[in-house]
């Protein structure tokens, strides 16, 4: 069986201001372990980072942060420091 038959080639995308709750729901819906974060720069959509299921557990769930308020952009910014 060719690998193409079982791989998902479609990227799951979120904007910087989407919440981490939305990220988790999309990961579950699409059966993926990460989502790509994009932003609009002068009319062009540019990838600015990746959020993984590990990021959600370690950065949001473990310290018991509010997953309904924290955005994926907040996580991207945290990793940029």
N, C-alpha and C positions, 0 to 999 in steps of 0.2 A: 504494500500500500504506500503510495507516495505521501510524503510529509504534507504536501499541499492539501490533501484530503482531510486532515485533522487540525490544521493550523488556522487560527483566526487572523486574517490579514488586515482587518479594519481596526483602526485606532479609535479608542474612546477618548473624546476631547471634552475638556471643561475650560471655562473662562476663569481668570484669576479671582473674580468676585463670587464664584460659586462656593457653597459651603462644603465642608468635609463630609457632612451627612449626604449631600448629593453625590459626592465622589464614591462613598461607600455603597450607596444604592446602585450606581452605575456599574461598579465592579461586580456586585452580586448579579445584576441583571445580565451582564455580558460575560460572566464567568471569567474575569480577568483579574490579575493581581496588581495592575497599575493603570493610571490614566495620565494622559498628557495634558499639560496646562498650556493654554494659548492666550495671547492678548492681541488686541488690534493696535498696530503701529502704522499710522498714516494710511489706513485703509487696507493694510495687509495683515493677515493672521500669521503670527509668529509664535513658534513653540518656545516657552520660557522655562519649562521644567517638567518633571514627572513626579507624581505622587503614588506611592506604593501602599499596599495593605499594611506593610510593616510601619510606614510613617504614621498611619492612622492609629495603630495600636500603641506605639512608643511615644509619639508626640501628643496625641489627643486623649486616648482612652486611659492609659496608665496614670497620667497626672490629673485625670478626671476633669478635663476642660469641657467647655460647652460646645459640643459638636454642631449645634444648630446656628452658632454665631461665627465660629472660626472658619475662615475661607481657605481654599487651597492656595491662594496667593500668600496668605500668612505663613504657611508651611514653606513655600518657595523662598520667601524673604528670610525665614529663620535659617535655612540652609545656606543662604548667600552670605551670612555674617561670618 
